[in-house]
Amino acid sequence: MTRKLTAIIERENDGFVALCPELDIASQGDTIDEAKKNLQEALELFFEAASPGEIEERLHDEVYITQVEVAFG
């Protein structure tokens, strides 16, 4: 079985951090591709190890990615 999940990747210092907001699982890498690959591996390991109850408890079915504009300075 497969499922599509969201990967938010951002630069952090000299590398990249990848976050899956549906499960609140993150990973990192030196490149965008490496961070994405490492996140995919972390998610696969989670699904292998987690009980169905833990998956149900942590998995958010609705995630919305958008931008907001704020004033500062």
N, CA, C and O atoms as CSV, one atom per row, in Angstrom:
chain,resi,resn,atom,element,x,y,z
A,1,MET,N,N,0.844,-1.172,0.000
A,1,MET,CA,C,0.000,0.000,0.000
A,1,MET,C,C,0.892,1.239,0.000
A,1,MET,O,O,1.946,1.243,0.637
A,2,THR,N,N,0.484,2.271,-0.698
A,2,THR,CA,C,1.221,3.529,-0.708
A,2,THR,C,C,0.272,4.676,-0.384
A,2,THR,O,O,-0.946,4.553,-0.514
A,3,ARG,N,N,0.851,5.781,0.036
A,3,ARG,CA,C,0.082,6.979,0.356
A,3,ARG,C,C,0.959,8.186,0.046
A,3,ARG,O,O,2.154,8.181,0.340
A,4,LYS,N,N,0.374,9.207,-0.540
A,4,LYS,CA,C,1.109,10.443,-0.791
A,4,LYS,C,C,1.024,11.322,0.440
A,4,LYS,O,O,-0.059,11.551,0.979
A,5,LEU,N,N,2.181,11.815,0.885
A,5,LEU,CA,C,2.274,12.703,2.035
A,5,LEU,C,C,3.002,13.975,1.613
A,5,LEU,O,O,3.678,13.998,0.584
A,6,THR,N,N,2.865,15.008,2.393
A,6,THR,CA,C,3.483,16.300,2.099
A,6,THR,C,C,4.911,16.341,2.624
A,6,THR,O,O,5.195,15.851,3.717
A,7,ALA,N,N,5.799,16.924,1.844
A,7,ALA,CA,C,7.175,17.172,2.285
A,7,ALA,C,C,7.447,18.663,2.139
A,7,ALA,O,O,7.429,19.196,1.030
A,8,ILE,N,N,7.697,19.327,3.246
A,8,ILE,CA,C,8.085,20.735,3.245
A,8,ILE,C,C,9.583,20.762,3.486
A,8,ILE,O,O,10.067,20.257,4.500
A,9,ILE,N,N,10.311,21.349,2.558
A,9,ILE,CA,C,11.773,21.351,2.653
A,9,ILE,C,C,12.255,22.796,2.685
A,9,ILE,O,O,11.872,23.614,1.849
A,10,GLU,N,N,13.098,23.088,3.662
A,10,GLU,CA,C,13.649,24.438,3.760
A,10,GLU,C,C,15.130,24.379,4.094
A,10,GLU,O,O,15.618,23.440,4.723
A,11,ARG,N,N,15.821,25.414,3.649
A,11,ARG,CA,C,17.253,25.507,3.942
A,11,ARG,C,C,17.432,25.844,5.411
A,11,ARG,O,O,16.717,26.680,5.963
A,12,GLU,N,N,18.390,25.189,6.029
A,12,GLU,CA,C,18.762,25.494,7.409
A,12,GLU,C,C,20.275,25.427,7.504
A,12,GLU,O,O,20.867,24.351,7.416
A,13,ASN,N,N,20.895,26.581,7.684
A,13,ASN,CA,C,22.353,26.690,7.715
A,13,ASN,C,C,22.954,26.121,6.436
A,13,ASN,O,O,22.657,26.619,5.350
A,14,ASP,N,N,23.790,25.092,6.537
A,14,ASP,CA,C,24.451,24.534,5.354
A,14,ASP,C,C,23.712,23.357,4.736
A,14,ASP,O,O,24.225,22.731,3.808
A,15,GLY,N,N,22.522,23.042,5.228
A,15,GLY,CA,C,21.788,21.898,4.709
A,15,GLY,C,C,20.318,22.202,4.542
A,15,GLY,O,O,19.913,23.360,4.442
A,16,PHE,N,N,19.526,21.148,4.513
A,16,PHE,CA,C,18.091,21.261,4.314
A,16,PHE,C,C,17.360,20.388,5.324
A,16,PHE,O,O,17.826,19.306,5.681
A,17,VAL,N,N,16.218,20.870,5.775
A,17,VAL,CA,C,15.357,20.121,6.685
A,17,VAL,C,C,14.065,19.798,5.943
A,17,VAL,O,O,13.482,20.665,5.292
A,18,ALA,N,N,13.628,18.566,6.043
A,18,ALA,CA,C,12.388,18.126,5.405
A,18,ALA,C,C,11.399,17.712,6.489
A,18,ALA,O,O,11.739,16.957,7.399
A,19,LEU,N,N,10.181,18.212,6.380
A,19,LEU,CA,C,9.148,17.940,7.374
A,19,LEU,C,C,7.910,17.382,6.692
A,19,LEU,O,O,7.473,17.885,5.657
A,20,CYS,N,N,7.356,16.342,7.284
A,20,CYS,CA,C,6.057,15.817,6.869
A,20,CYS,C,C,5.035,16.277,7.910
A,20,CYS,O,O,4.993,15.718,9.006
A,21,PRO,N,N,4.205,17.286,7.594
A,21,PRO,CA,C,3.275,17.809,8.593
A,21,PRO,C,C,2.147,16.844,8.958
A,21,PRO,O,O,1.578,16.957,10.044
A,22,GLU,N,N,1.815,15.911,8.090
A,22,GLU,CA,C,0.755,14.962,8.411
A,22,GLU,C,C,1.106,14.098,9.617
A,22,GLU,O,O,0.219,13.687,10.365
A,23,LEU,N,N,2.395,13.822,9.808
A,23,LEU,CA,C,2.829,12.957,10.905
A,23,LEU,C,C,3.799,13.650,11.856
A,23,LEU,O,O,4.202,13.067,12.863
A,24,ASP,N,N,4.171,14.873,11.549
A,24,ASP,CA,C,5.132,15.628,12.345
A,24,ASP,C,C,6.450,14.855,12.470
A,24,ASP,O,O,6.999,14.697,13.561
A,25,ILE,N,N,6.931,14.388,11.334
A,25,ILE,CA,C,8.206,13.682,11.253
A,25,ILE,C,C,9.129,14.498,10.372
A,25,ILE,O,O,8.722,14.987,9.318
A,26,ALA,N,N,10.376,14.645,10.804
A,26,ALA,CA,C,11.338,15.451,10.063
A,26,ALA,C,C,12.633,14.682,9.853
A,26,ALA,O,O,12.939,13.725,10.564
A,27,SER,N,N,13.377,15.130,8.861
A,27,SER,CA,C,14.706,14.596,8.599
A,27,SER,C,C,15.527,15.721,7.982
A,27,SER,O,O,15.039,16.841,7.834
A,28,GLN,N,N,16.756,15.425,7.628
A,28,GLN,CA,C,17.612,16.458,7.057
A,28,GLN,C,C,18.570,15.852,6.061
A,28,GLN,O,O,18.707,14.632,5.964
A,29,GLY,N,N,19.230,16.723,5.322
A,29,GLY,CA,C,20.238,16.275,4.368
A,29,GLY,C,C,21.047,17.449,3.871
A,29,GLY,O,O,20.698,18.605,4.112
A,30,ASP,N,N,22.123,17.152,3.181
A,30,ASP,CA,C,22.995,18.200,2.648
A,30,ASP,C,C,22.410,18.859,1.397
A,30,ASP,O,O,22.748,19.998,1.074
A,31,THR,N,N,21.535,18.142,0.697
A,31,THR,CA,C,20.876,18.665,-0.502
A,31,THR,C,C,19.371,18.464,-0.359
A,31,THR,O,O,18.911,17.740,0.524
A,32,ILE,N,N,18.614,19.111,-1.234
A,32,ILE,CA,C,17.162,18.931,-1.222
A,32,ILE,C,C,16.820,17.466,-1.463
A,32,ILE,O,O,15.997,16.894,-0.748
A,33,ASP,N,N,17.445,16.859,-2.460
A,33,ASP,CA,C,17.158,15.452,-2.775
A,33,ASP,C,C,17.499,14.530,-1.612
A,33,ASP,O,O,16.757,13.592,-1.321
A,34,GLU,N,N,18.621,14.794,-0.946
A,34,GLU,CA,C,19.014,13.965,0.192
A,34,GLU,C,C,18.037,14.131,1.353
A,34,GLU,O,O,17.680,13.150,2.005
A,35,ALA,N,N,17.604,15.363,1.616
A,35,ALA,CA,C,16.636,15.599,2.684
A,35,ALA,C,C,15.314,14.895,2.380
A,35,ALA,O,O,14.698,14.313,3.273
A,36,LYS,N,N,14.887,14.948,1.134
A,36,LYS,CA,C,13.642,14.280,0.724
A,36,LYS,C,C,13.773,12.764,0.860
A,36,LYS,O,O,12.871,12.101,1.371
A,37,LYS,N,N,14.890,12.224,0.404
A,37,LYS,CA,C,15.132,10.777,0.505
A,37,LYS,C,C,15.181,10.333,1.965
A,37,LYS,O,O,14.625,9.294,2.319
A,38,ASN,N,N,15.844,11.118,2.809
A,38,ASN,CA,C,15.938,10.775,4.225
A,38,ASN,C,C,14.576,10.859,4.908
A,38,ASN,O,O,14.273,10.053,5.788
A,39,LEU,N,N,13.754,11.829,4.508
A,39,LEU,CA,C,12.402,11.918,5.061
A,39,LEU,C,C,11.583,10.704,4.636
A,39,LEU,O,O,10.863,10.126,5.450
A,40,GLN,N,N,11.686,10.321,3.391
A,40,GLN,CA,C,10.961,9.141,2.905
A,40,GLN,C,C,11.370,7.908,3.714
A,40,GLN,O,O,10.516,7.107,4.095
A,41,GLU,N,N,12.652,7.754,3.972
A,41,GLU,CA,C,13.134,6.623,4.765
A,41,GLU,C,C,12.593,6.686,6.196
A,41,GLU,O,O,12.169,5.668,6.743
A,42,ALA,N,N,12.605,7.869,6.801
A,42,ALA,CA,C,12.085,8.028,8.165
A,42,ALA,C,C,10.596,7.688,8.222
A,42,ALA,O,O,10.133,7.067,9.179
A,43,LEU,N,N,9.852,8.093,7.200
A,43,LEU,CA,C,8.421,7.781,7.160
A,43,LEU,C,C,8.179,6.281,6.995
A,43,LEU,O,O,7.302,5.714,7.646
A,44,GLU,N,N,8.954,5.648,6.131
A,44,GLU,CA,C,8.812,4.208,5.937
A,44,GLU,C,C,9.130,3.453,7.224
A,44,GLU,O,O,8.437,2.497,7.573
A,45,LEU,N,N,10.180,3.882,7.931
A,45,LEU,CA,C,10.527,3.245,9.207
A,45,LEU,C,C,9.422,3.450,10.242
A,45,LEU,O,O,9.114,2.543,11.015
A,46,PHE,N,N,8.829,4.640,10.255
A,46,PHE,CA,C,7.714,4.889,11.171
A,46,PHE,C,C,6.568,3.927,10.891
A,46,PHE,O,O,6.046,3.303,11.815
A,47,PHE,N,N,6.173,3.801,9.632
A,47,PHE,CA,C,5.048,2.929,9.291
A,47,PHE,C,C,5.360,1.460,9.574
A,47,PHE,O,O,4.452,0.692,9.892
A,48,GLU,N,N,6.622,1.059,9.466
A,48,GLU,CA,C,7.005,-0.318,9.791
A,48,GLU,C,C,6.909,-0.584,11.284
A,48,GLU,O,O,6.504,-1.670,11.698
A,49,ALA,N,N,7.283,0.407,12.098
A,49,ALA,CA,C,7.381,0.194,13.546
A,49,ALA,C,C,6.137,0.575,14.334
A,49,ALA,O,O,5.894,0.014,15.402
A,50,ALA,N,N,5.354,1.505,13.838
A,50,ALA,CA,C,4.223,2.038,14.601
A,50,ALA,C,C,3.035,1.081,14.576
A,50,ALA,O,O,2.803,0.373,13.596
A,51,SER,N,N,2.305,1.079,15.659
A,51,SER,CA,C,1.068,0.287,15.723
A,51,SER,C,C,-0.017,1.014,14.934
A,51,SER,O,O,0.087,2.221,14.712
A,52,PRO,N,N,-1.048,0.304,14.511
A,52,PRO,CA,C,-2.162,0.967,13.826
A,52,PRO,C,C,-2.770,2.102,14.661
A,52,PRO,O,O,-3.191,3.119,14.111
A,53,GLY,N,N,-2.817,1.931,15.970
A,53,GLY,CA,C,-3.357,2.968,16.844
A,53,GLY,C,C,-2.506,4.224,16.832
A,53,GLY,O,O,-3.035,5.335,16.804
A,54,GLU,N,N,-1.185,4.055,16.852
A,54,GLU,CA,C,-0.293,5.215,16.819
A,54,GLU,C,C,-0.386,5.938,15.479
A,54,GLU,O,O,-0.385,7.168,15.428
A,55,ILE,N,N,-0.466,5.176,14.409
A,55,ILE,CA,C,-0.619,5.783,13.082
A,55,ILE,C,C,-1.903,6.595,13.030
A,55,ILE,O,O,-1.898,7.738,12.573
A,56,GLU,N,N,-2.987,6.021,13.487
A,56,GLU,CA,C,-4.275,6.713,13.470
A,56,GLU,C,C,-4.242,7.980,14.328
A,56,GLU,O,O,-4.811,9.007,13.957
A,57,GLU,N,N,-3.574,7.894,15.470
A,57,GLU,CA,C,-3.497,9.033,16.387
A,57,GLU,C,C,-2.662,10.177,15.811
A,57,GLU,O,O,-3.004,11.346,15.990
A,58,ARG,N,N,-1.575,9.848,15.126
A,58,ARG,CA,C,-0.647,10.880,14.644
A,58,ARG,C,C,-0.996,11.419,13.267
A,58,ARG,O,O,-0.657,12.559,12.951
A,59,LEU,N,N,-1.665,10.627,12.442
A,59,LEU,CA,C,-1.889,10.995,11.049
A,59,LEU,C,C,-2.989,12.043,10.919
A,59,LEU,O,O,-4.132,11.813,11.314
A,60,HIS,N,N,-2.629,13.187,10.365
A,60,HIS,CA,C,-3.586,14.258,10.090
A,60,HIS,C,C,-3.979,14.169,8.622
A,60,HIS,O,O,-3.134,14.316,7.739
A,61,ASP,N,N,-5.254,13.929,8.363
A,61,ASP,CA,C,-5.697,13.765,6.982
A,61,ASP,C,C,-5.787,15.078,6.213
A,61,ASP,O,O,-5.670,15.082,4.987
A,62,GLU,N,N,-5.992,16.184,6.909
A,62,GLU,CA,C,-6.126,17.460,6.225
A,62,GLU,C,C,-4.975,18.380,6.623
A,62,GLU,O,O,-4.844,18.766,7.784
A,63,VAL,N,N,-4.153,18.722,5.651
A,63,VAL,CA,C,-3.050,19.650,5.855
A,63,VAL,C,C,-3.157,20.701,4.758
A,63,VAL,O,O,-3.294,20.371,3.580
A,64,TYR,N,N,-3.094,21.944,5.147
A,64,TYR,CA,C,-3.200,23.039,4.192
A,64,TYR,C,C,-1.902,23.838,4.210
A,64,TYR,O,O,-1.452,24.282,5.266
A,65,ILE,N,N,-1.316,24.012,3.060
A,65,ILE,CA,C,-0.089,24.784,2.918
A,65,ILE,C,C,-0.462,26.077,2.198
A,65,ILE,O,O,-1.004,26.044,1.093
A,66,THR,N,N,-0.175,27.198,2.819
A,66,THR,CA,C,-0.481,28.492,2.232
A,66,THR,C,C,0.509,29.523,2.746
A,66,THR,O,O,1.363,29.198,3.570
A,67,GLN,N,N,0.412,30.731,2.285
A,67,GLN,CA,C,1.258,31.809,2.753
A,67,GLN,C,C,0.395,32.891,3.370
A,67,GLN,O,O,-0.757,33.075,2.978
A,68,VAL,N,N,0.949,33.600,4.327
A,68,VAL,CA,C,0.283,34.751,4.912
A,68,VAL,C,C,1.230,35.944,4.820
A,68,VAL,O,O,2.451,35.787,4.846
A,69,GLU,N,N,0.661,37.114,4.713
A,69,GLU,CA,C,1.448,38.331,4.634
A,69,GLU,C,C,1.353,39.055,5.970
A,69,GLU,O,O,0.259,39.270,6.492
A,70,VAL,N,N,2.498,39.428,6.516
A,70,VAL,CA,C,2.523,40.130,7.801
A,70,VAL,C,C,3.417,41.362,7.674
A,70,VAL,O,O,4.370,41.394,6.896
A,71,ALA,N,N,3.073,42.359,8.459
A,71,ALA,CA,C,3.895,43.574,8.502
A,71,ALA,C,C,4.942,43.433,9.607
A,71,ALA,O,O,4.666,42.888,10.676
A,72,PHE,N,N,6.116,43.922,9.338
A,72,PHE,CA,C,7.152,43.913,10.370
A,72,PHE,C,C,8.107,45.072,10.116
A,72,PHE,O,O,8.137,45.641,9.024
A,73,GLY,N,N,8.875,45.408,11.123
A,73,GLY,CA,C,9.895,46.440,11.018
A,73,GLY,C,C,9.431,47.850,11.070
A,73,GLY,O,O,10.243,48.771,10.986
